Amino acid sequence: MSSGVAVNDECLKLYEELKIRKRYKYLIFKLNDTNSEIVVEKSAESGDYDEFLAQLPADEPRYAVYDFEYEKPGEGKRSKITFYAWVPDTSKIRHKMVYASSKDALRRNLVGIAIEVQGTDASEVDYEAVLDKANRSA
């Protein structure tokens, strides 16, 4: 289902910088005030996973991309670009609906995503849950 929401060019530009040049550790996207366009809310050149999670609002949806690094036993350090659809259970129902119907507008433009995470509470986006997905997608 598509909502007709546009994706701001800055979203794609910064994503390419994260993917190719490793300039960013994570990006957080949101809908603008009129719910007509997905825009960059925050970009960070560094930061650990806990810092990234702290940037996701407790009661508002967001989309995010994080360069997820982890250690694979016997194979060394790995990195997977991970897309997050963060829609907390505590979000207003209207926000949940708009974000759910707009996700594909952004997601289909982000070529090279290795893992997709849908989170409605902290347990679904904690490090161990994403690590499990990363190991299964190897």
C-alpha positions as a Python dict, from the first residue, in 0.01 Angstrom:
ca = {
    (1, 'M'): (0, 0, 0),
    (2, 'S'): (145, 336, -101),
    (3, 'S'): (52, 669, 53),
    (4, 'G'): (187, 890, -226),
    (5, 'V'): (452, 1032, 7),
    (6, 'A'): (765, 1167, -162),
    (7, 'V'): (1122, 1097, -52),
    (8, 'N'): (1339, 1406, -17),
    (9, 'D'): (1657, 1385, -229),
    (10, 'E'): (1871, 1448, 81),
    (11, 'C'): (1760, 1108, 218),
    (12, 'L'): (1906, 927, -82),
    (13, 'K'): (2218, 1144, -97),
    (14, 'L'): (2308, 1080, 267),
    (15, 'Y'): (2226, 710, 233),
    (16, 'E'): (2475, 679, -53),
    (17, 'E'): (2735, 854, 166),
    (18, 'L'): (2669, 599, 441),
    (19, 'K'): (2675, 303, 205),
    (20, 'I'): (2968, 385, -22),
    (21, 'R'): (3191, 624, 169),
    (22, 'K'): (3103, 506, 523),
    (23, 'R'): (3070, 875, 611),
    (24, 'Y'): (2775, 814, 844),
    (25, 'K'): (2711, 553, 1110),
    (26, 'Y'): (2337, 606, 1103),
    (27, 'L'): (2056, 813, 955),
    (28, 'I'): (1711, 875, 1100),
    (29, 'F'): (1421, 975, 877),
    (30, 'K'): (1075, 1111, 956),
    (31, 'L'): (771, 1244, 779),
    (32, 'N'): (753, 1622, 752),
    (33, 'D'): (480, 1815, 936),
    (34, 'T'): (231, 1776, 650),
    (35, 'N'): (303, 1402, 605),
    (36, 'S'): (382, 1467, 239),
    (37, 'E'): (756, 1394, 233),
    (38, 'I'): (1013, 1175, 409),
    (39, 'V'): (1304, 1390, 528),
    (40, 'V'): (1630, 1340, 718),
    (41, 'E'): (1584, 1411, 1087),
    (42, 'K'): (1936, 1322, 1203),
    (43, 'S'): (2264, 1201, 1060),
    (44, 'A'): (2556, 1086, 1274),
    (45, 'E'): (2911, 1019, 1163),
    (46, 'S'): (2979, 805, 1469),
    (47, 'G'): (2799, 649, 1761),
    (48, 'D'): (2749, 310, 1912),
    (49, 'Y'): (2429, 108, 1893),
    (50, 'D'): (2293, 234, 2226),
    (51, 'E'): (2342, 595, 2117),
    (52, 'F'): (2154, 519, 1795),
    (53, 'L'): (1863, 357, 1980),
    (54, 'A'): (1844, 653, 2218),
    (55, 'Q'): (1765, 875, 1917),
    (56, 'L'): (1448, 680, 1833),
    (57, 'P'): (1150, 849, 2003),
    (58, 'A'): (958, 639, 2254),
    (59, 'D'): (618, 736, 2115),
    (60, 'E'): (666, 842, 1752),
    (61, 'P'): (746, 637, 1442),
    (62, 'R'): (1069, 679, 1248),
    (63, 'Y'): (1263, 509, 973),
    (64, 'A'): (1635, 461, 1016),
    (65, 'V'): (1945, 310, 857),
    (66, 'Y'): (2233, 189, 1073),
    (67, 'D'): (2568, 44, 966),
    (68, 'F'): (2548, -257, 1198),
    (69, 'E'): (2889, -399, 1289),
    (70, 'Y'): (2934, -730, 1463),
    (71, 'E'): (3186, -1006, 1518),
    (72, 'K'): (3128, -1341, 1349),
    (73, 'P'): (3314, -1618, 1535),
    (74, 'G'): (3601, -1750, 1325),
    (75, 'E'): (3534, -1499, 1047),
    (76, 'G'): (3609, -1163, 1207),
    (77, 'K'): (3434, -830, 1198),
    (78, 'R'): (3138, -779, 965),
    (79, 'S'): (2912, -492, 873),
    (80, 'K'): (2555, -494, 739),
    (81, 'I'): (2345, -196, 643),
    (82, 'T'): (2022, -232, 837),
    (83, 'F'): (1688, -60, 771),
    (84, 'Y'): (1457, 7, 1065),
    (85, 'A'): (1085, 71, 1058),
    (86, 'W'): (1034, 195, 1414),
    (87, 'V'): (664, 221, 1499),
    (88, 'P'): (626, 205, 1879),
    (89, 'D'): (309, 57, 2024),
    (90, 'T'): (259, 388, 2205),
    (91, 'S'): (236, 587, 1878),
    (92, 'K'): (-91, 750, 1780),
    (93, 'I'): (-290, 523, 1549),
    (94, 'R'): (-289, 783, 1269),
    (95, 'H'): (92, 802, 1280),
    (96, 'K'): (117, 424, 1272),
    (97, 'M'): (-103, 410, 962),
    (98, 'V'): (82, 685, 775),
    (99, 'Y'): (425, 538, 851),
    (100, 'A'): (314, 186, 758),
    (101, 'S'): (177, 301, 424),
    (102, 'S'): (478, 524, 348),
    (103, 'K'): (760, 280, 431),
    (104, 'D'): (791, 134, 81),
    (105, 'A'): (838, 480, -72),
    (106, 'L'): (1167, 508, 117),
    (107, 'R'): (1267, 143, 136),
    (108, 'R'): (1255, 74, -238),
    (109, 'N'): (1496, 364, -298),
    (110, 'L'): (1757, 235, -53),
    (111, 'V'): (1949, -17, -261),
    (112, 'G'): (2190, -236, -67),
    (113, 'I'): (2000, -294, 256),
    (114, 'A'): (2109, -628, 405),
    (115, 'I'): (1870, -654, 700),
    (116, 'E'): (1526, -510, 768),
    (117, 'V'): (1402, -468, 1124),
    (118, 'Q'): (1045, -381, 1222),
    (119, 'G'): (1025, -258, 1579),
    (120, 'T'): (726, -181, 1798),
    (121, 'D'): (914, -197, 2128),
    (122, 'A'): (1273, -194, 2254),
    (123, 'S'): (1308, -573, 2259),
    (124, 'E'): (1258, -594, 1882),
    (125, 'V'): (1545, -355, 1809),
    (126, 'D'): (1790, -447, 2083),
    (127, 'Y'): (2142, -546, 1980),
    (128, 'E'): (2093, -920, 2033),
    (129, 'A'): (1773, -931, 1822),
    (130, 'V'): (1946, -755, 1532),
    (131, 'L'): (2261, -963, 1576),
    (132, 'D'): (2047, -1276, 1541),
    (133, 'K'): (1905, -1143, 1212),
    (134, 'A'): (2254, -1051, 1092),
    (135, 'N'): (2387, -1399, 1161),
    (136, 'R'): (2090, -1564, 988),
    (137, 'S'): (2125, -1345, 679),
    (138, 'A'): (2493, -1430, 632),
}
